[in-house]
């Protein structure tokens, strides 16, 4: 499969290509007729480079791919990540902005077709203004230079309409202050939409409806991944999370979200009771409080379970549906059964386990374990006996839960990191095979 027959151009951040992306995501413009082939080529390149997509998110005129891989065949193996954004033509909420019959202004960088800087700057400004109501300096300064060749810009962006094009030029040249920028952005949106409906009528309505339908599809079948990391205090959860973050941030261009224990859609119980100035950060005495009675414990379990269920559908699901986000939970609902005393729960662990089973399951559950004496000595928050009990309970949980992977932290942090990322990689491969 060859990319020679694909009409594309890199929009920006191409300076270090083809050797690396320089730590940035890559924005690529491709003609609509070649979008399917471009997607197939990219997937094949990712696979042949020892990688796998974390997820692929798609809408009208746009799709993005986040990829994770390991250069295991190289002399010094290392993990890599890359985010690719493909603009299939240029669209705003299903409305076409770029004339597909006008040739793009292209130059070449080490044999790679790239958009002329001025035009790329205009497109960058246009996307930010329409989608985020921002005029970023990194695009604006270059885009202003392109106003010297505005007739060519007008031909390329003629589907926007003359009124919208005039407003875009005003935004670029007048250096609109932040206070009035939002109003100008909204007027620009409205002018684009009005022109599209005036010119194409039902076709524009259909494209906008397709755009909204893609949102529904992404919610039904999200592209992101949820990862939970479990382990007794002192097992190295924070250290492992910090070790895997650089690779995952590179793969998603910093679309990694960390949560401690739960989605936190509902406030802490202590706050409901009127508590103020509640401590933030790790719990230094996890078993310092007396457990509640049976009714109080059942209320706590119900409240926490509601937060997991409502939080997933109203927060977590929205995040992983919007783009291939990676959400990492430091602890999860299963801790209610593994360490009930931490939650002041005073009912049998099997009851807490039943409530924990109501929580939506992460895609992968990493269970960190190790020598109880070594773990207890790291923080001295729990006794060796309690540490051993929790480690044994975690191992028993991992043996029964198909999504759980048991990983020892008795080895070096580099080895532990590679095992965690390896388990994550295998989950992504299985997910892709299932989707295929």
WOGI-V247497 format. One record per pair of residues at least 4 apart in sequence whose C-alpha atoms are under 8 Angstrom apart, sorted by sequence separation. I is the first residue (numbers start at 1). GAP is how many residues later the second one is. If there is no record, write none. Layout:
I & GAP
I & GAP
This chain:
10 & 4
16 & 4
17 & 4
21 & 4
30 & 4
31 & 4
34 & 4
35 & 4
36 & 4
37 & 4
38 & 4
39 & 4
40 & 4
41 & 4
42 & 4
43 & 4
44 & 4
45 & 4
46 & 4
47 & 4
58 & 4
59 & 4
72 & 4
73 & 4
91 & 4
92 & 4
108 & 4
109 & 4
115 & 4
116 & 4
117 & 4
118 & 4
119 & 4
120 & 4
121 & 4
122 & 4
123 & 4
124 & 4
125 & 4
126 & 4
127 & 4
128 & 4
129 & 4
135 & 4
136 & 4
137 & 4
138 & 4
139 & 4
140 & 4
141 & 4
142 & 4
143 & 4
144 & 4
146 & 4
149 & 4
150 & 4
151 & 4
152 & 4
153 & 4
154 & 4
157 & 4
158 & 4
160 & 4
161 & 4
162 & 4
163 & 4
164 & 4
165 & 4
166 & 4
167 & 4
168 & 4
169 & 4
170 & 4
171 & 4
172 & 4
176 & 4
177 & 4
178 & 4
180 & 4
181 & 4
182 & 4
183 & 4
184 & 4
185 & 4
186 & 4
187 & 4
188 & 4
189 & 4
190 & 4
191 & 4
192 & 4
193 & 4
194 & 4
195 & 4
196 & 4
197 & 4
200 & 4
201 & 4
202 & 4
203 & 4
204 & 4
205 & 4
206 & 4
207 & 4
208 & 4
209 & 4
210 & 4
211 & 4
212 & 4
213 & 4
214 & 4
215 & 4
216 & 4
217 & 4
218 & 4
231 & 4
236 & 4
237 & 4
238 & 4
239 & 4
240 & 4
241 & 4
242 & 4
244 & 4
245 & 4
246 & 4
247 & 4
248 & 4
249 & 4
250 & 4
252 & 4
259 & 4
264 & 4
267 & 4
268 & 4
269 & 4
270 & 4
271 & 4
292 & 4
293 & 4
294 & 4
295 & 4
296 & 4
297 & 4
298 & 4
299 & 4
300 & 4
301 & 4
302 & 4
303 & 4
304 & 4
305 & 4
306 & 4
307 & 4
308 & 4
309 & 4
310 & 4
311 & 4
312 & 4
313 & 4
314 & 4
315 & 4
316 & 4
317 & 4
318 & 4
319 & 4
320 & 4
331 & 4
333 & 4
334 & 4
335 & 4
336 & 4
339 & 4
340 & 4
341 & 4
347 & 4
348 & 4
349 & 4
350 & 4
351 & 4
352 & 4
353 & 4
354 & 4
355 & 4
370 & 4
371 & 4
372 & 4
373 & 4
374 & 4
375 & 4
376 & 4
382 & 4
383 & 4
384 & 4
385 & 4
386 & 4
387 & 4
388 & 4
389 & 4
390 & 4
391 & 4
392 & 4
393 & 4
394 & 4
395 & 4
396 & 4
397 & 4
398 & 4
409 & 4
411 & 4
412 & 4
413 & 4
414 & 4
415 & 4
416 & 4
417 & 4
418 & 4
419 & 4
420 & 4
421 & 4
422 & 4
423 & 4
424 & 4
425 & 4
426 & 4
427 & 4
428 & 4
429 & 4
430 & 4
431 & 4
432 & 4
16 & 5
21 & 5
30 & 5
46 & 5
47 & 5
58 & 5
71 & 5
72 & 5
91 & 5
92 & 5
108 & 5
109 & 5
115 & 5
127 & 5
128 & 5
129 & 5
135 & 5
160 & 5
171 & 5
176 & 5
196 & 5
197 & 5
217 & 5
218 & 5
231 & 5
249 & 5
267 & 5
270 & 5
271 & 5
292 & 5
306 & 5
307 & 5
310 & 5
311 & 5
312 & 5
313 & 5
320 & 5
335 & 5
340 & 5
341 & 5
347 & 5
370 & 5
376 & 5
382 & 5
399 & 5
411 & 5
16 & 6
46 & 6
57 & 6
58 & 6
71 & 6
72 & 6
90 & 6
91 & 6
107 & 6
108 & 6
128 & 6
129 & 6
147 & 6
231 & 6
248 & 6
249 & 6
291 & 6
319 & 6
320 & 6
336 & 6
340 & 6
376 & 6
398 & 6
14 & 7
15 & 7
46 & 7
56 & 7
57 & 7
70 & 7
71 & 7
89 & 7
90 & 7
91 & 7
106 & 7
107 & 7
128 & 7
146 & 7
158 & 7
197 & 7
230 & 7
249 & 7
271 & 7
320 & 7
336 & 7
376 & 7
398 & 7
409 & 7
13 & 8
30 & 8
56 & 8
57 & 8
70 & 8
71 & 8
89 & 8
90 & 8
106 & 8
107 & 8
128 & 8
154 & 8
157 & 8
196 & 8
197 & 8
229 & 8
248 & 8
376 & 8
398 & 8
408 & 8
13 & 9
56 & 9
70 & 9
71 & 9
89 & 9
106 & 9
107 & 9
336 & 9
340 & 9
407 & 9
43 & 10
55 & 10
56 & 10
69 & 10
70 & 10
105 & 10
106 & 10
125 & 10
13 & 11
54 & 11
55 & 11
68 & 11
69 & 11
89 & 11
104 & 11
105 & 11
125 & 11
154 & 11
245 & 11
316 & 11
338 & 11
373 & 11
376 & 11
395 & 11
13 & 12
14 & 12
53 & 12
54 & 12
55 & 12
68 & 12
69 & 12
337 & 12
340 & 12
372 & 12
375 & 12
407 & 12
13 & 13
53 & 13
54 & 13
68 & 13
171 & 13
336 & 13
337 & 13
407 & 13
12 & 14
13 & 14
53 & 14
54 & 14
67 & 14
68 & 14
105 & 14
125 & 14
337 & 14
373 & 14
11 & 15
12 & 15
52 & 15
53 & 15
66 & 15
67 & 15
124 & 15
125 & 15
337 & 15
372 & 15
373 & 15
10 & 16
11 & 16
51 & 16
52 & 16
66 & 16
67 & 16
336 & 16
337 & 16
372 & 16
10 & 17
11 & 17
51 & 17
52 & 17
66 & 17
122 & 17
167 & 17
336 & 17
10 & 18
11 & 18
51 & 18
65 & 18
66 & 18
121 & 18
122 & 18
125 & 18
405 & 18
9 & 19
10 & 19
50 & 19
51 & 19
64 & 19
65 & 19
121 & 19
334 & 19
337 & 19
372 & 19
8 & 20
9 & 20
49 & 20
50 & 20
64 & 20
65 & 20
121 & 20
122 & 20
168 & 20
336 & 20
8 & 21
9 & 21
46 & 21
49 & 21
50 & 21
64 & 21
121 & 21
122 & 21
167 & 21
370 & 21
8 & 22
49 & 22
50 & 22
63 & 22
64 & 22
121 & 22
122 & 22
147 & 22
334 & 22
369 & 22
7 & 23
8 & 23
46 & 23
62 & 23
63 & 23
120 & 23
333 & 23
334 & 23
6 & 24
7 & 24
62 & 24
63 & 24
118 & 24
119 & 24
122 & 24
164 & 24
333 & 24
62 & 25
63 & 25
117 & 25
118 & 25
164 & 25
308 & 25
369 & 25
61 & 26
62 & 26
117 & 26
118 & 26
333 & 26
369 & 26
7 & 27
61 & 27
118 & 27
119 & 27
164 & 27
367 & 27
6 & 28
61 & 28
62 & 28
118 & 28
144 & 28
163 & 28
164 & 28
305 & 28
367 & 28
32 & 29
61 & 29
62 & 29
143 & 29
144 & 29
61 & 30
161 & 30
6 & 31
60 & 31
161 & 31
367 & 31
6 & 32
140 & 32
160 & 32
60 & 33
61 & 33
60 & 34
119 & 34
161 & 34
3 & 35
160 & 35
161 & 35
301 & 35
160 & 36
159 & 37
367 & 37
369 & 37
3 & 38
92 & 38
365 & 38
366 & 38
367 & 38
368 & 38
369 & 38
370 & 38
2 & 39
364 & 39
365 & 39
366 & 39
367 & 39
368 & 39
369 & 39
370 & 39
371 & 39
1 & 40
363 & 40
364 & 40
365 & 40
366 & 40
367 & 40
368 & 40
369 & 40
370 & 40
266 & 41
362 & 41
364 & 41
366 & 41
368 & 41
126 & 42
265 & 42
264 & 43
300 & 43
263 & 44
301 & 44
262 & 45
263 & 45
265 & 45
266 & 45
300 & 45
262 & 46
265 & 46
134 & 47
264 & 47
297 & 47
298 & 47
133 & 48
134 & 48
263 & 48
297 & 48
312 & 48
133 & 49
263 & 49
296 & 49
297 & 49
298 & 49
309 & 49
265 & 50
291 & 50
297 & 50
305 & 50
309 & 50
301 & 51
305 & 51
308 & 51
309 & 51
339 & 51
104 & 52
133 & 52
263 & 52
291 & 52
292 & 52
293 & 52
294 & 52
308 & 52
338 & 52
35 & 53
102 & 53
103 & 53
133 & 53
263 & 53
291 & 53
292 & 53
293 & 53
294 & 53
302 & 53
305 & 53
102 & 54
287 & 54
290 & 54
291 & 54
292 & 54
293 & 54
301 & 54
305 & 54
366 & 54
130 & 55
286 & 55
287 & 55
289 & 55
291 & 55
338 & 55
28 & 56
30 & 56
32 & 56
99 & 56
129 & 56
130 & 56
286 & 56
338 & 56
25 & 57
26 & 57
27 & 57
28 & 57
29 & 57
30 & 57
31 & 57
32 & 57
99 & 57
24 & 58
25 & 58
26 & 58
27 & 58
28 & 58
29 & 58
30 & 58
31 & 58
98 & 58
99 & 58
130 & 58
24 & 59
25 & 59
26 & 59
27 & 59
28 & 59
29 & 59
30 & 59
98 & 59
99 & 59
130 & 59
25 & 60
27 & 60
29 & 60
97 & 60
98 & 60
99 & 60
364 & 60
21 & 61
97 & 61
98 & 61
97 & 62
98 & 62
96 & 63
97 & 63
364 & 63
96 & 64
363 & 64
262 & 67
257 & 68
259 & 68
261 & 68
31 & 69
255 & 69
256 & 69
257 & 69
258 & 69
259 & 69
260 & 69
261 & 69
262 & 69
255 & 70
256 & 70
257 & 70
258 & 70
259 & 70
260 & 70
261 & 70
262 & 70
255 & 71
256 & 71
257 & 71
258 & 71
259 & 71
260 & 71
261 & 71
262 & 71
252 & 72
256 & 72
258 & 72
260 & 72
261 & 72
252 & 73
252 & 74
248 & 78
18 & 92
238 & 92
17 & 93
237 & 93
15 & 94
18 & 94
14 & 95
222 & 95
224 & 95
225 & 95
286 & 95
287 & 95
224 & 96
285 & 96
9 & 97
223 & 97
224 & 97
284 & 97
95 & 98
219 & 98
222 & 98
223 & 98
219 & 99
222 & 99
223 & 99
224 & 99
225 & 99
227 & 99
229 & 99
14 & 100
221 & 100
222 & 100
223 & 100
224 & 100
225 & 100
226 & 100
227 & 100
228 & 100
229 & 100
230 & 100
231 & 100
95 & 101
220 & 101
222 & 101
223 & 101
224 & 101
225 & 101
226 & 101
227 & 101
228 & 101
229 & 101
230 & 101
10 & 102
12 & 102
219 & 102
222 & 102
223 & 102
224 & 102
225 & 102
226 & 102
227 & 102
228 & 102
229 & 102
230 & 102
9 & 103
10 & 103
11 & 103
12 & 103
218 & 103
219 & 103
224 & 103
226 & 103
228 & 103
229 & 103
9 & 104
10 & 104
11 & 104
218 & 104
228 & 104
8 & 105
9 & 105
10 & 105
12 & 105
230 & 105
9 & 106
215 & 106
215 & 107
12 & 108
11 & 109
95 & 109
94 & 110
95 & 112
94 & 113
95 & 113
93 & 114
94 & 114
93 & 115
94 & 115
94 & 116
94 & 117
93 & 118
237 & 131
236 & 132
235 & 133
228 & 134
235 & 134
227 & 135
230 & 135
235 & 135
226 & 136
227 & 136
228 & 136
229 & 136
230 & 136
231 & 136
232 & 136
225 & 137
226 & 137
227 & 137
228 & 137
229 & 137
230 & 137
231 & 137
232 & 137
225 & 138
226 & 138
227 & 138
228 & 138
229 & 138
230 & 138
231 & 138
227 & 139
229 & 139
235 & 140
234 & 141
233 & 142
234 & 142
233 & 143
234 & 143
234 & 144
234 & 145
233 & 146
60 & 147
233 & 148
233 & 149
60 & 150
60 & 151
59 & 152
60 & 154
59 & 155
232 & 155
58 & 156
59 & 156
232 & 158
232 & 159
58 & 160
231 & 160
57 & 161
231 & 163
57 & 166
81 & 166
56 & 167
80 & 167
81 & 167
83 & 167
55 & 168
79 & 168
81 & 168
82 & 168
83 & 168
54 & 169
55 & 169
81 & 169
82 & 169
83 & 169
54 & 170
55 & 170
80 & 170
81 & 170
82 & 170
83 & 170
243 & 170
54 & 171
80 & 171
81 & 171
82 & 171
243 & 171
236 & 173
240 & 173
244 & 173
235 & 174
239 & 174
243 & 174
240 & 176
244 & 176
240 & 177
244 & 177
68 & 179
68 & 180
68 & 183
67 & 184
66 & 185
67 & 185
66 & 186
24 & 226
23 & 227
25 & 228
24 & 229
66 & 258
64 & 259
65 & 259
57 & 264
57 & 265
57 & 266
56 & 267
57 & 267
55 & 268
56 & 268
55 & 269
54 & 270
69 & 356
68 & 357
52 & 373
54 & 374
53 & 375
52 & 376
52 & 377
53 & 379
